[in-house]
Amino acid sequence: MRKVLSLFILLVPCVFSAADFDSVEQLFRRTQYTDVIKSVQAASDSGDPVASVWLGKAAFMLADYKKASDAFEKAVAADSTNSEYYHWLGKAFGRRAETSNPFSAPLLASKARQNFEKAVQLDGRNAEAINDLFSYYLEAPGFLGGGLDKAATLAEKIKALDPVEYHYAMAQVSEKKKEFRSAELHFRSAFEMAPRSVGRAIDLASFLSKQGRDQESEVIFAQAEKIAPNTPRLLFERANAYVRAKKNLPVARQLLERYLQSSLTPDDPPRSEAQRLLKQAGSPGA
């Protein structure tokens, strides 16, 4: 009887409750990604698509993109109607394309696009999927399904959902086309429409910095500091602007050190990116 009971327990799927997933989400928000994987692995192995998604997200944040895509493929196989699942699968394939060899990258990039497109097809209001598909169209060459015309067309869909994000999207299209006056107008429109958004301030300041307009950039960065003092992303992007311009490198190092000591969220650039910038900024004695 004891053996039969043990076998029965092994055959019963590991089912997570809503409360369990709330705890997993808290771990994820605290960037405790290894703990997330430990918490959901058994449920994912049992076929729970939500557990597979959390496993995939955690693996993604740990830069294990193959494990992430495998997890998201399991989630999609279990529920082929979920836009979010396809979106994350696209993100995982996109990162695999970026980090793979030149022979594998084109196929992986095409899979990223196909999954982004499927996510948008399933939910035309999935703003994050639309934004990632837009970025793909913006950056990918035509033979991989990208193109500025496609990006501009998709921007019209963004306009219906979020006029501020539309201006940001069109600013990027204009910048790619080297139509810098048009790009500036769109960046400024986005900031004017959302004057309390630190992100829109950072976008404008970073653009001005890339144009070599350092004093104007500093004015906008100062406004961003007033909006949200010590925001990790502001520390990172301001340092990034200084490193790119090869100016104010001692300040850039200080900003990056503060960033690395900050409590980050999954929405912030990874610490590895800050460490990379810190190396570019050089040592204090350089």
Secondary structure as GFF3:
##gff-version 3
##sequence-region A 1 286
A	DSSP	alpha_helix	2	11	.	.	.	ID=ss1
A	DSSP	alpha_helix	18	29	.	.	.	ID=ss2
A	DSSP	alpha_helix	33	45	.	.	.	ID=ss3
A	DSSP	alpha_helix	49	61	.	.	.	ID=ss4
A	DSSP	alpha_helix	65	78	.	.	.	ID=ss5
A	DSSP	alpha_helix	83	99	.	.	.	ID=ss6
A	DSSP	alpha_helix	105	122	.	.	.	ID=ss7
A	DSSP	alpha_helix	127	139	.	.	.	ID=ss8
A	DSSP	three_ten_helix	142	144	.	.	.	ID=ss9
A	DSSP	alpha_helix	148	161	.	.	.	ID=ss10
A	DSSP	alpha_helix	163	176	.	.	.	ID=ss11
A	DSSP	alpha_helix	180	193	.	.	.	ID=ss12
A	DSSP	alpha_helix	198	210	.	.	.	ID=ss13
A	DSSP	alpha_helix	214	227	.	.	.	ID=ss14
A	DSSP	alpha_helix	232	245	.	.	.	ID=ss15
A	DSSP	alpha_helix	249	260	.	.	.	ID=ss16
A	DSSP	alpha_helix	271	281	.	.	.	ID=ss17
###
